[in-house]
Amino acid sequence: MHAITVKDRDAGVSGLTFTEVPHPHAAENDVVVEVHAAGFTPGELDWPSTWTDRAGRDRTPSVPGHELSGVVTELGYGTTGLSIGQRVFGLTDWTRNGTLAQYTAVEARNLAPLPADVDHITAAALPISGLTAWQALFDHAHLTTGQSVLIHGAAGGVGSIAVQLAREAGARVIATGRAADRDTALGLGADTFVDLQAEKLEDIGEVDVVLDVIGGEILERSTALVRSGGTLVTIAEPVTVHPHDGRAIFFVVEPDRARLADLAERLRDGRLKPIIGAVRTLAEAASAFTPDKRTPGKTIIRVKGA
């Protein structure tokens, strides 16, 4: 089968190769999925899990990508809850071969059934962004109706979902990004938009929750905006600076079948809309890691039918 692989850590993006690899097989509690569409995170070539397994052993050549939508083609021993021929979507393990391939083996618990009226391209944009946004806002920050939330990167994959979820929850949403992102963020339901390149972040005032996807200076400056008892949540880097009288949390998204199913229902009834920035073929996936221009939303790789 065809896949994108990496085997030279020092080569970076230039080391991505479109090649033939062996067909995967389902281990205990696994399924094999024929991948119709896949998502990836550009920075994952810097993740240790891209290069080593859970025991720290080299596992290259490895297949990147950790989001998928497709159809189950094989069940491993003991696998329950899914069936051959079923449409599914979800999040794959960080330390195993990923989704930029025609087929991939996945723990069944990481997948949720995909309704027939949700297309694979849209579904592949949801697992990491949707679960990350939900877990950040509600599992970690405990955002509630009437609170205020500052969401950085509001036109990106995670940020755009977070804006919609926070708005539906009845929170006051302050979005940030570049000037070109203003209309997108406001269209998703943000109450206010701040251009980080031209406007002063500190003029926002205090908020109950900050969701950071940028890190660095923006993360540090955002800590001062968290009001007493509030929470800053970041997925960018471990926290070194904390709010004066609040919490600061760094986390990595976790699979959650029940929450994926809930997000899929939100897609079906129009309450949630992922922003698809671009759609590329599997053969074009390597170039998608270094796009020639910045586009809002998430790049999706069309695997089947490309």
MIDO-905918 format. One record per residue (C-alpha): residue in one letter; z, x, y. Coordinates in steps of 0.2 Angstrom, whole numbers, padded with zeros to 4 digits, always signed. Layout:
BEGIN
aZXY;...
//
This chain:
BEGIN
m+0000+0000+0000;h-0002+0005+0018;a+0013+0010+0029;i+0018+0020+0044;t+0029+0035+0039;v+0038+0049+0047;k+0044+0065+0039;d+0046+0078+0053;r+0060+0074+0065;d+0055+0088+0077;a+0038+0080+0079;g+0044+0064+0087;v+0031+0050+0090;s+0017+0062+0086;g+0024+0063+0068;l+0020+0045+0064;t+0007+0043+0051;f-0003+0028+0044;t-0004+0032+0026;e-0003+0026+0008;v+0015+0024+0000;p+0021+0018-0017;h+0024-0001-0018;p+0043-0005-0017;h+0052-0014-0031;a+0068-0025-0029;a+0084-0018-0034;e+0099-0029-0038;n+0102-0042-0025;d+0086-0037-0016;v+0069-0046-0013;v+0052-0038-0010;v+0044-0046+0005;e+0025-0046+0009;v+0026-0042+0028;h+0016-0053+0039;a+0023-0047+0056;a+0036-0033+0060;g+0046-0027+0075;f+0053-0010+0079;t+0064-0001+0092;p+0055+0013+0101;g+0071+0024+0101;e+0074+0023+0082;l+0065+0040+0079;d+0081+0047+0087;w+0093+0037+0075;p+0101+0048+0061;s+0098+0033+0049;t+0079+0035+0051;w+0080+0052+0042;t+0095+0051+0030;d+0102+0039+0018;r+0120+0032+0018;a+0126+0048+0009;g+0118+0059+0023;r+0104+0065+0011;d+0086+0067+0018;r+0075+0052+0014;t+0059+0057+0022;p+0045+0052+0022;s+0053+0036+0028;v+0046+0020+0035;p+0052+0014+0052;g+0054-0003+0059;h+0069-0015+0055;e+0063-0033+0059;l+0051-0043+0049;s+0043-0060+0045;g+0034-0063+0029;v+0034-0071+0011;v+0045-0066-0004;t+0035-0059-0018;e+0048-0052-0030;l+0067-0055-0034;g+0079-0042-0039;y+0092-0045-0053;g+0106-0057-0047;t+0097-0062-0031;t+0101-0079-0026;g+0097-0091-0011;l+0079-0086-0010;s+0064-0089-0020;i+0046-0082-0023;g+0034-0088-0011;q+0047-0093+0002;r+0044-0089+0020;v+0058-0078+0027;f+0062-0067+0042;g+0076-0055+0046;l+0084-0038+0048;t+0082-0024+0036;d+0095-0010+0032;w+0095+0005+0044;t+0096+0018+0030;r+0081+0011+0019;n+0063+0011+0022;g+0058-0002+0035;t+0046-0015+0040;l+0030-0006+0046;a+0022-0008+0029;q+0013-0021+0019;y+0028-0023+0008;t+0046-0019+0009;a+0062-0021-0001;v+0077-0030+0008;e+0094-0036+0004;a+0092-0054+0002;r+0108-0058+0012;n+0099-0050+0027;l+0085-0063+0027;a+0085-0082+0032;p+0072-0095+0028;l+0058-0097+0040;p+0053-0115+0045;a+0035-0119+0041;d+0031-0123+0060;v+0037-0106+0066;d+0024-0092+0066;h+0027-0075+0059;i+0023-0066+0076;t+0036-0076+0085;a+0049-0074+0071;a+0047-0055+0070;a+0052-0054+0088;l+0069-0063+0085;p+0080-0054+0072;i+0087-0039+0082;s+0085-0046+0099;g+0092-0063+0094;l+0107-0057+0084;t+0111-0043+0097;a+0111-0055+0111;w+0121-0068+0102;q+0134-0056+0095;a+0136-0047+0112;l+0138-0063+0122;f+0149-0074+0110;d+0156-0063+0096;h+0161-0049+0107;a+0162-0055+0125;h+0167-0073+0121;l+0157-0080+0135;t+0161-0098+0139;t+0155-0112+0151;g+0158-0108+0169;q+0159-0090+0167;s+0147-0077+0176;v+0137-0064+0166;l+0127-0049+0172;i+0112-0046+0160;h+0103-0029+0162;g+0085-0028+0156;a+0083-0046+0158;a+0064-0046+0154;g+0066-0035+0138;g+0068-0041+0120;v+0087-0042+0120;g+0089-0047+0139;s+0077-0061+0139;i+0085-0069+0124;a+0103-0066+0131;v+0097-0075+0148;q+0092-0090+0138;l+0107-0091+0127;a+0119-0088+0142;r+0111-0102+0152;e+0112-0114+0138;a+0130-0110+0136;g+0133-0115+0154;a+0136-0098+0161;r+0130-0092+0178;v+0117-0079+0174;i+0114-0064+0185;a+0099-0054+0179;t+0093-0036+0183;g+0077-0027+0180;r+0062-0020+0190;a+0053-0030+0204;a+0040-0036+0192;d+0053-0044+0181;r+0059-0056+0194;d+0048-0071+0190;t+0051-0069+0171;a+0070-0068+0172;l+0071-0083+0184;g+0059-0092+0173;l+0070-0090+0158;g+0085-0098+0168;a+0093-0084+0177;d+0102-0090+0193;t+0100-0073+0202;f+0089-0058+0200;v+0093-0040+0206;d+0080-0027+0207;l+0089-0011+0202;q+0076+0000+0211;a+0077-0008+0228;e+0094-0018+0229;k+0112-0013+0227;l+0120-0017+0211;e+0137-0017+0219;d+0133-0032+0230;i+0133-0043+0215;g+0152-0044+0216;e+0164-0047+0201;v+0158-0055+0185;d+0166-0060+0169;v+0154-0052+0157;v+0142-0038+0158;l+0128-0035+0145;d+0121-0018+0146;v+0105-0012+0137;i+0102+0003+0148;g+0117+0015+0148;g+0119+0030+0159;e+0123+0028+0177;i+0119+0009+0176;l+0133+0007+0163;e+0145+0017+0173;r+0142+0008+0189;s+0143-0009+0180;t+0161-0006+0174;a+0167-0008+0192;l+0160-0026+0192;v+0170-0033+0178;r+0184-0044+0184;s+0202-0043+0178;g+0202-0049+0159;g+0183-0048+0158;t+0172-0038+0146;l+0158-0026+0147;v+0147-0025+0131;t+0134-0011+0128;i+0121-0007+0115;a+0115+0008+0123;e+0128+0021+0120;p+0147+0023+0116;v+0158+0019+0131;t+0166+0033+0140;v+0171+0023+0156;h+0181+0007+0155;p+0184-0007+0167;h+0200-0006+0177;d+0208-0021+0169;g+0196-0027+0156;r+0188-0022+0139;a+0172-0011+0135;i+0164-0013+0119;f+0149-0003+0111;f+0142-0011+0095;v+0127-0011+0083;v+0120-0027+0078;e+0124-0034+0061;p+0114-0045+0049;d+0119-0063+0049;r+0109-0076+0039;a+0117-0091+0046;r+0115-0086+0064;l+0096-0082+0060;a+0094-0099+0054;d+0102-0106+0069;l+0091-0096+0081;a+0076-0102+0071;e+0081-0120+0075;r+0082-0115+0093;l+0064-0109+0092;r+0058-0125+0084;d+0066-0137+0097;g+0060-0126+0112;r+0078-0120+0117;l+0073-0102+0114;k+0057-0092+0117;p+0055-0074+0113;i+0044-0064+0125;i+0030-0056+0115;g+0024-0041+0126;a+0010-0035+0115;v+0003-0038+0097;r-0004-0022+0088;t-0011-0019+0070;l-0001-0009+0058;a-0014+0005+0060;e-0010+0005+0079;a+0009+0005+0076;a+0011+0023+0080;s+0003+0022+0097;a+0014+0007+0101;f+0029+0018+0101;t+0022+0026+0116;p+0014+0012+0126;d+0002+0018+0140;k+0010+0005+0152;r+0026-0005+0152;t+0025-0023+0147;p+0039-0036+0147;g+0046-0042+0131;k+0044-0035+0113;t+0029-0027+0105;i+0025-0035+0088;i+0015-0027+0074;r+0004-0039+0064;v+0003-0033+0047;k-0005-0046+0036;g-0022-0052+0042;a-0025-0038+0054;
//
